[in-house]
Protein backbone atom coordinates (compact mmCIF):
# COMPACT_ATOMS: atom_id res chain seq x y z
CA UNK A 1 0.00 0.00 0.00
CA UNK A 2 2.90 2.31 0.72
CA UNK A 3 4.31 1.61 -2.76
CA UNK A 4 0.97 2.39 -4.42
CA UNK A 5 0.55 5.58 -2.43
CA UNK A 6 4.09 6.84 -2.84
CA UNK A 7 5.38 6.01 -6.28
CA UNK A 8 2.51 6.13 -8.77
CA UNK A 9 0.63 9.01 -7.19
CA UNK A 10 3.39 11.18 -5.75
CA UNK A 11 6.07 10.64 -8.37
CA UNK A 12 3.64 11.02 -11.28
CA UNK A 13 2.34 14.30 -9.89
CA UNK A 14 5.85 15.65 -9.32
CA UNK A 15 6.88 14.68 -12.86
CA UNK A 16 3.72 16.18 -14.34
CA UNK A 17 4.27 19.46 -12.50
CA UNK A 18 7.88 19.56 -13.69
CA UNK A 19 6.85 18.81 -17.28
CA UNK A 20 4.17 21.48 -17.00
CA UNK A 21 6.83 23.98 -16.00
CA UNK A 22 9.06 22.92 -18.88
CA UNK A 23 6.59 22.92 -21.80
CA UNK A 24 3.75 25.08 -20.54
CA UNK A 25 0.24 24.28 -19.40
CA UNK A 26 -1.39 24.41 -22.86
CA UNK A 27 0.89 21.76 -24.32
CA UNK A 28 0.87 19.65 -21.15
CA UNK A 29 -2.93 19.60 -21.18
CA UNK A 30 -2.91 18.15 -24.69
CA UNK A 31 -0.74 15.25 -23.56
CA UNK A 32 -3.28 14.33 -20.86
CA UNK A 33 -5.52 13.02 -23.65
CA UNK A 34 -3.01 10.21 -24.22
CA UNK A 35 -3.80 8.60 -20.83
CA UNK A 36 -6.36 6.06 -22.20
CA UNK A 37 -3.92 4.94 -24.86
CA UNK A 38 -1.06 4.41 -22.43
CA UNK A 39 -3.44 2.82 -19.92
CA UNK A 40 -4.50 0.21 -22.46
CA UNK A 41 -0.96 -0.53 -23.57
CA UNK A 42 0.33 -0.83 -20.00
CA UNK A 43 -2.57 -3.04 -18.91
CA UNK A 44 -1.69 -5.49 -21.69
CA UNK A 45 2.05 -5.37 -20.95
CA UNK A 46 2.05 -5.34 -17.15
CA UNK A 47 -1.21 -7.00 -16.12
CA UNK A 48 -1.43 -9.46 -18.98
CA UNK A 49 -4.89 -8.35 -20.08
CA UNK A 50 -6.23 -10.00 -23.21
CA UNK A 51 -6.32 -7.67 -26.19
CA UNK A 52 -9.32 -8.45 -28.41
CA UNK A 53 -10.09 -7.16 -31.90
CA UNK A 54 -12.63 -4.60 -30.66
CA UNK A 55 -9.99 -3.22 -28.28
CA UNK A 56 -7.59 -2.74 -31.18
CA UNK A 57 -10.27 -1.01 -33.28
CA UNK A 58 -11.26 1.31 -30.42
CA UNK A 59 -7.63 2.01 -29.56
CA UNK A 60 -6.90 2.90 -33.19
CA UNK A 61 -9.89 5.25 -33.31
CA UNK A 62 -8.90 6.93 -30.05
CA UNK A 63 -5.31 7.21 -31.24
CA UNK A 64 -6.38 8.89 -34.49
CA UNK A 65 -8.72 11.29 -32.68
CA UNK A 66 -6.23 12.22 -29.94
CA UNK A 67 -3.24 12.62 -32.22
CA UNK A 68 -5.39 14.52 -34.74
CA UNK A 69 -6.53 16.88 -31.99
CA UNK A 70 -2.98 17.42 -30.78
CA UNK A 71 -1.84 18.03 -34.35
CA UNK A 72 -4.62 20.56 -34.93
CA UNK A 73 -3.89 22.36 -31.67
CA UNK A 74 -0.19 22.56 -32.43
CA UNK A 75 -0.77 23.59 -36.04
CA UNK A 76 -3.04 26.54 -35.29
CA UNK A 77 -0.98 27.65 -32.31
CA UNK A 78 1.49 29.48 -34.53
C-alpha positions as CSV (number, residue, x, y, z in Angstrom):
1,X,0.0,0.0,0.0
2,X,2.9,2.3,0.7
3,X,4.3,1.6,-2.8
4,X,1.0,2.4,-4.4
5,X,0.6,5.6,-2.4
6,X,4.1,6.8,-2.8
7,X,5.4,6.0,-6.3
8,X,2.5,6.1,-8.8
9,X,0.6,9.0,-7.2
10,X,3.4,11.2,-5.7
11,X,6.1,10.6,-8.4
12,X,3.6,11.0,-11.3
13,X,2.3,14.3,-9.9
14,X,5.8,15.6,-9.3
15,X,6.9,14.7,-12.9
16,X,3.7,16.2,-14.3
17,X,4.3,19.5,-12.5
18,X,7.9,19.6,-13.7
19,X,6.8,18.8,-17.3
20,X,4.2,21.5,-17.0
21,X,6.8,24.0,-16.0
22,X,9.1,22.9,-18.9
23,X,6.6,22.9,-21.8
24,X,3.7,25.1,-20.5
25,X,0.2,24.3,-19.4
26,X,-1.4,24.4,-22.9
27,X,0.9,21.8,-24.3
28,X,0.9,19.6,-21.1
29,X,-2.9,19.6,-21.2
30,X,-2.9,18.1,-24.7
31,X,-0.7,15.2,-23.6
32,X,-3.3,14.3,-20.9
33,X,-5.5,13.0,-23.7
34,X,-3.0,10.2,-24.2
35,X,-3.8,8.6,-20.8
36,X,-6.4,6.1,-22.2
37,X,-3.9,4.9,-24.9
38,X,-1.1,4.4,-22.4
39,X,-3.4,2.8,-19.9
40,X,-4.5,0.2,-22.5
41,X,-1.0,-0.5,-23.6
42,X,0.3,-0.8,-20.0
43,X,-2.6,-3.0,-18.9
44,X,-1.7,-5.5,-21.7
45,X,2.1,-5.4,-20.9
46,X,2.0,-5.3,-17.1
47,X,-1.2,-7.0,-16.1
48,X,-1.4,-9.5,-19.0
49,X,-4.9,-8.4,-20.1
50,X,-6.2,-10.0,-23.2
51,X,-6.3,-7.7,-26.2
52,X,-9.3,-8.4,-28.4
53,X,-10.1,-7.2,-31.9
54,X,-12.6,-4.6,-30.7
55,X,-10.0,-3.2,-28.3
56,X,-7.6,-2.7,-31.2
57,X,-10.3,-1.0,-33.3
58,X,-11.3,1.3,-30.4
59,X,-7.6,2.0,-29.6
60,X,-6.9,2.9,-33.2
61,X,-9.9,5.2,-33.3
62,X,-8.9,6.9,-30.1
63,X,-5.3,7.2,-31.2
64,X,-6.4,8.9,-34.5
65,X,-8.7,11.3,-32.7
66,X,-6.2,12.2,-29.9
67,X,-3.2,12.6,-32.2
68,X,-5.4,14.5,-34.7
69,X,-6.5,16.9,-32.0
70,X,-3.0,17.4,-30.8
71,X,-1.8,18.0,-34.4
72,X,-4.6,20.6,-34.9
73,X,-3.9,22.4,-31.7
74,X,-0.2,22.6,-32.4
75,X,-0.8,23.6,-36.0
76,X,-3.0,26.5,-35.3
77,X,-1.0,27.6,-32.3
78,X,1.5,29.5,-34.5
